[in-house]
Amino acid sequence: MKAGLYTCASLAALLQLTAAAAVPQHRQHKRALETAMVYEDIQVYVHEDGTPFSTAINVVTDKADTSPAPAPAPTSEPAAPPPAQPTPAPTITAAAAAAAPPASNPPAASPNTPEPKPSSAQAPAPPKSTPVAASPKPSPTQSNPQGGNSGSGPGFKSGIAYSPYKAGGGCRTADQVKQDVSKLSSYSVIRTYGTDCNQVANVIVAKGSNQQVFAGIFDVNNAQQEAQQLADQVNGNWGAINTVNVGNEQVNNGQASVDQVTGAIASVRSFLRGKGYQGPVVTVDTAVAMKANIGLCKASDYCAINCHAFFDGNVLPADAGKFVQGWVGQIQDLSGGKDVVVTESGWPNSGSANGKAIPSMANQQSALSSLKNAFDNNLILYSAFDNKWMKDSAKTFNAEKHWGILGNAPSDA
């Protein structure tokens, strides 16, 4: 800011100030009493905006008596400058506020047609306008002693789903689980679905030192009991656990409400934190159910979806990866950019046709190749072996048993 004297409009005010400053003073001397008029010549220095910052005062004496006695010498007493005025804080003008970029609007919702996993019937393709989103960057596969990963996000390179049930029903033994899991050494994460059959403990023992378990609590209505069973089976070895998932497709299947699931997530997370587990806690549901109930994702530490191009009926196996990427993009947008992990995706090797989607060994390999090209991390393929214990039906195109990537489980031989 530049300094200057008052000018123009301010001059009149100064003249008034000068006039008002003329005061008579009586000075007593030894020889005679004389009367003098003392005038104060005031100069005020101001900023460009008119704010004064300094004042100088010169005192001038005009004697009324012409006596030969010498008059006192005029004095000049500059006044102390006033305290410096603080610089006003900048304010945001209406124009500046209007220039701020508007928040982006979320994409419009598409029809909420149910999209089941291998136990459901059909799912719609994502709208063609949905951009294909890149999958989240993986964190290091090194495990954290308190669970999860040492990096941020869910972070695993590749995953495979595994069930510990015999072809005729019942639980596989620990040795049988070890036999099966030995064939899964190329995957960094092995997904399980419950705590029955001592499956978490058996898989932890059978897995390699560089692998982790994506552990499931199957029934949200029994979440506390299963959480305790999980903690017992882990036995403090939380570094073996990548993620704990509470409920699998229970909203999609009508087995629980959104409030029940989100309540179970919070309850299990709190319980496991008390047991020393600090890794992610999520729920898993179909892509369509997650989109229609995005609160499931927001209550989770990341979004976890099952997404199968086969059930759409209009997607060729070679386009399976693009189809699933489209759904990942939609869920990311609706969740405000949260990481999305595909917790199931694959293609049946046998069964009945669903429109353009035809089960076969060749089509399964084509779909798997497409999925792997689309996702270089955070994808769990479904499933390690054919699940002979399941029941086929027309609803699932008689393919329920036939999603195994490696064929029959070694322990079924």
VENCORPE-V33667 format. One line per field, one symbol per residue. ss: DSSP state (H for helix, E for strand, - for the rest). psi: psi as a letter, one per 30 degrees, with the letter a starting at -180 (. if undefined). burial: # if it has 16 or more other C-alpha atoms within 10 Angstrom, else .. A space follows every 50 residues. Layout:
BEGIN
ss: ???
psi: ???
burial: ???
END
This chain:
BEGIN
ss: --EEE---HHHHHHHHHHHH--EEEEEE----EEEEEEEEEEEEEEE--- -EEEEEEEEEEEE------------------------------HHHHH-- ------------------------------------------E-----E- --------EEE---E-----E--HHHHHHHHHHH----EEE----HHHHH HHHHHH-----EEEEEE--HHHHHHHHHHHHHHH---HHHEEEEEEEE-- -------HHHHHHHHHHHHHHHHH-----EEEEEEEHHHHHH--HHHHH- --EEEE--HHHH----HHHHHHHHHHHHHHHHHHH----EEEEEE----- ---E--E---HHHHHHHHHHHHHH----EEE------------HHH---- ---------HHH-
psi: kklllklcffeeeeeeeeeffjkkkkkjleelkkkkkkkjjkkkkllfgg jkfkkkkkkkkjkfkgkfkkkkkkljiklkklkkkkkkkkljleeeeffk klkkkllkklkikkjlafgaelklklkffkkkkklkkklkfklkfglblf alleilellkkkkhklegllkkleeeeeeefffgffkfkkklfaflghee eeeeefllfgllkjkkjejffgeeeeeeeeeeeehfifffkekkkjkjhf eeggflleeeeeeeeeeeeeeeefffkgakkllklleeeeefiffeeffl flkjkkjjfefefgklefgeeeeeeeeeeeeeeffgglkkkjfkkakkfl alkibfjkkleeeeeeeeeeeeefjglhkjkklelkifflkllfeghhge fhgkegbkkeff.
burial: .....#.......#.......#...........#.#.######.##.... .###.######....................................... .............#############.....##.#####.########## ..###############...####.###.##..#..#########..### ########..##########..##.#########..############## ###..#.#..##.##..##.##..#.######################## ###################################..############# ####..#####.#########..###############.#.#...##### #####..##.#..
END
